[in-house]
Amino acid sequence: MERTSASRASQRALPPARKSLGQHFLIDPNIVRKIVRLAELQPGEMVLEIGAGRGVLTEALLGVSGSVVAIEVDPALCAHLRALLGHHSNLKLIEGDAMAFDFVLAEPFVVVANLPYYLSTPLLFRLFQVRQHISRMVLMLQEEVVARLAAPPGGKDYGVLSIAAQFRCEVRQAFRVSASCFHPPPRIGSAVAFLTPLSRPRVAVRDEAVFFKLVRAGFAHRRKALLNSLRDEGFDTNRTRTAMAEAGIDPGRRAETLGIEEFAGLANAYNDGPMTRPP
């Protein structure tokens, strides 16, 4: 009786990749093993997988974790996953859009996912919003996105996403993944990142909203001097110049040269509120 419904389902025609959903299915078992090994899952842990696809990674996660909540937006893939993996009592399959998911799960949970590339950045920001519920994240992304997540100041990869990630997480580039490991192979490189949410933000800021508004405005015109970029985005020039002087920042510098601590100092100088450190 080893021939289960999962075995029979695997012999059926696999659902095709949908270009409109940016689907590139992981097919290399060695990469699956590397991802699972990197996640260091324990028997009782809950895993959230975003974009379960054809279930290659899902099946591996089911064997080493307490439970897996798998989100998949494609109805055809959901039907395939039910046929292939529905006999696993520790699988909860959610058919729907991850951007609309409320992330209310038993906590903390681990996120392990081959994120849909066309939604990777908004999904990352969504995960950052609920980071207090997450113990760690192992994410397959475009190689350029992984580079941006981990980028230090001073280069073309450094920007809003770098600061947003490093403000909230420890970020590590784990390994690159060849296009031949996917079907169909993507035209862009892929890599895996390991993110560990911090218990508190990396730097103290008076107001996170002001901090990130300033960061986004600074990078909105990254070739301009920071003072001019902030002016063009609606920041008062006199007040900004005063805040820069208080923070010890030359107004002629570009945003990409400022470290996260300098952005925090500038935001705190710009903001008149009392100093608080978020919990």
C-alpha positions in Angstrom: 0.0 0.0 0.0 3.0 2.3 -0.5 1.3 3.7 -3.6 -0.7 6.4 -2.0 -2.9 9.1 -3.5 0.2 11.3 -3.4 2.1 8.9 -5.6 -0.7 8.7 -8.1 -1.1 12.4 -8.1 2.6 12.9 -8.9 2.1 10.9 -12.1 -0.5 13.3 -13.5 0.3 16.2 -15.7 1.6 19.0 -13.5 -0.1 22.3 -13.6 1.7 24.6 -16.1 3.5 27.8 -15.0 1.4 30.9 -15.4 3.4 33.9 -16.7 0.8 36.3 -15.3 1.7 35.1 -11.8 5.4 35.1 -12.4 5.6 31.3 -11.7 9.0 29.6 -11.7 8.9 26.3 -10.0 11.8 25.0 -8.0 12.8 21.5 -9.3 16.3 20.9 -7.9 16.1 18.6 -4.8 19.6 19.7 -3.7 18.4 23.3 -3.4 15.3 22.1 -1.5 17.6 20.3 0.9 19.8 23.3 1.3 16.9 25.6 2.1 15.4 23.1 4.7 18.9 22.7 6.3 19.4 26.5 6.4 16.0 26.9 8.2 17.1 24.5 11.0 13.5 23.6 11.7 12.5 21.8 14.9 9.8 19.1 15.2 7.3 21.4 16.9 7.8 24.5 14.9 5.2 26.0 12.6 6.2 27.1 9.1 4.5 29.6 6.8 5.2 29.0 3.1 4.2 31.7 0.7 3.7 30.5 -2.8 3.7 26.7 -2.4 3.7 26.1 -6.2 3.8 22.4 -7.1 4.7 21.4 -3.5 8.3 20.3 -3.8 9.5 22.5 -0.9 6.2 22.0 0.9 6.6 18.3 1.1 10.1 18.6 2.5 9.0 21.1 5.1 6.2 18.8 6.2 8.7 16.1 7.1 10.8 18.2 9.5 8.4 20.6 11.1 5.4 20.5 13.4 3.0 22.0 10.9 3.0 23.9 7.6 0.6 26.7 6.6 1.0 26.9 2.8 -0.5 29.9 0.9 -1.1 29.5 -2.9 -3.1 31.9 -5.0 -3.4 29.6 -8.1 -6.5 27.4 -8.0 -5.0 24.8 -10.3 -2.0 24.5 -8.1 -4.1 24.3 -5.0 -6.0 21.4 -6.5 -2.7 19.7 -7.3 -1.4 20.3 -3.7 -4.6 18.8 -2.2 -4.2 15.7 -4.3 -0.4 15.4 -3.7 -0.2 16.4 0.0 -3.7 16.4 1.3 -3.1 13.2 3.4 -0.6 15.1 5.6 -2.4 16.0 8.8 0.1 18.8 9.6 -0.6 20.7 6.4 -3.0 23.7 6.2 -3.4 24.9 2.7 -4.8 28.3 2.1 -6.0 29.3 -1.3 -5.6 33.0 -1.6 -3.4 36.1 -2.0 -0.6 36.3 0.5 -0.9 40.1 0.5 -4.4 39.7 1.9 -3.3 37.2 4.6 -3.6 38.4 8.2 -0.6 36.4 9.5 -2.5 35.5 12.7 -0.9 32.2 13.5 0.4 30.4 16.6 3.6 32.3 17.2 6.5 32.5 16.7 6.5 30.9 13.3 9.2 30.4 10.6 8.7 31.7 7.1 10.3 29.6 4.4 9.3 30.5 0.9 10.2 30.9 -2.8 8.5 34.3 -3.0 6.7 35.2 -6.2 9.3 37.5 -7.8 6.7 40.0 -9.1 5.5 40.6 -5.6 8.7 40.1 -3.6 9.2 43.7 -2.4 5.6 44.3 -1.2 5.6 40.9 0.5 8.9 41.7 2.2 7.4 44.9 3.6 4.3 43.0 4.7 6.5 40.5 6.5 8.5 43.4 8.2 5.1 44.7 9.5 4.4 41.4 11.3 8.0 40.6 12.3 7.1 40.3 16.0 5.3 37.1 15.2 8.3 35.6 13.2 11.3 33.9 14.6 13.3 33.8 11.3 12.8 33.9 7.5 14.5 31.8 4.8 13.5 33.5 1.5 14.3 32.7 -2.2 14.3 36.0 -4.1 15.8 37.7 -7.1 19.5 37.9 -6.6 19.3 41.7 -7.0 16.7 41.9 -4.2 18.9 39.9 -1.8 21.8 42.2 -2.6 19.6 45.2 -1.8 18.5 43.6 1.5 22.1 43.2 2.7 23.7 46.2 1.0 25.9 48.5 3.1 25.9 52.3 2.5 27.7 53.7 -0.5 26.7 51.6 -3.4 23.9 51.3 -6.0 22.2 48.4 -4.2 21.8 50.4 -1.0 18.4 52.1 -0.6 15.0 52.1 1.1 14.7 48.3 1.1 18.2 47.9 2.7 17.3 50.3 5.5 13.8 48.8 6.0 15.3 45.3 6.3 18.3 46.2 8.4 16.3 48.5 10.7 14.2 45.4 11.7 16.3 42.3 11.0 19.7 40.7 10.9 20.2 40.0 7.2 22.5 37.4 5.7 23.0 36.4 2.0 23.0 32.6 2.1 23.6 31.2 -1.4 22.9 31.8 -5.1 20.6 29.5 -7.1 21.1 28.8 -10.8 18.3 29.4 -13.3 18.5 25.7 -14.2 17.1 24.9 -10.8 13.7 26.2 -11.9 11.0 25.4 -14.5 10.7 27.5 -16.5 14.1 29.0 -15.8 13.9 32.7 -14.9 15.9 35.3 -16.9 17.2 36.8 -13.7 19.5 35.4 -11.0 18.1 34.0 -7.8 19.5 33.8 -4.2 18.4 32.8 -0.7 18.5 35.2 2.2 18.3 34.5 5.9 16.6 37.1 8.0 16.3 37.2 11.8 13.9 39.8 13.2 15.4 41.9 15.9 13.7 42.1 19.3 13.8 45.9 18.9 14.8 48.2 16.0 18.5 48.5 15.3 18.5 52.2 16.0 16.4 54.4 18.3 14.1 56.8 16.6 11.5 59.3 17.9 9.0 58.5 15.2 9.3 55.5 12.8 6.8 57.2 10.4 9.0 60.3 10.1 12.2 58.2 9.9 10.9 56.1 6.9 9.3 59.2 5.2 12.7 60.8 5.4 14.4 57.7 4.1 12.0 57.4 1.1 12.3 61.1 0.3 16.1 60.9 0.4 16.2 58.1 -2.1 13.5 59.5 -4.3 16.2 61.5 -6.2 19.3 59.5 -5.3 21.6 61.4 -7.7 20.7 64.7 -6.0 22.2 66.1 -2.8 20.1 65.0 0.2 19.0 68.5 1.1 17.7 69.0 -2.4 16.0 65.6 -2.6 14.2 66.2 0.7 13.1 69.7 -0.5 11.7 68.2 -3.7 9.7 65.7 -1.6 8.1 68.4 0.5 10.5 68.7 3.5 11.0 72.3 4.7 14.5 73.4 3.6 15.3 75.6 6.6 14.2 73.0 9.1 16.0 70.3 7.2 19.2 72.3 7.1 19.0 72.9 10.9 18.4 69.2 11.5 21.4 68.2 9.3 23.6 70.6 11.3 22.4 69.2 14.6 23.0 65.6 13.3 26.4 66.5 11.9 25.5 65.7 8.3 26.8 67.7 5.3 23.7 68.8 3.3 25.7 68.1 0.1 25.9 64.4 0.7 23.7 61.9 -1.2 21.3 59.6 0.6 23.2 56.5 -0.4 26.2 57.6 1.7 24.3 57.8 4.9 24.3 54.8 7.3 21.1 53.8 9.1 22.4 55.5 12.3 22.9 58.8 10.5 19.4 58.6 9.0 18.1 58.0 12.6 20.0 61.0 13.9 18.7 63.2 11.1 15.1 62.0 11.7 15.4 62.5 15.5 16.8 66.0 14.9 14.0 66.8 12.5 11.3 65.5 14.8 10.4 67.5 17.9 8.7 64.7 19.8 10.2 63.1 22.9 12.7 60.3 22.4 11.2 56.8 22.8 12.5 53.4 21.9 9.9 51.1 20.4 9.3 47.9 22.3 
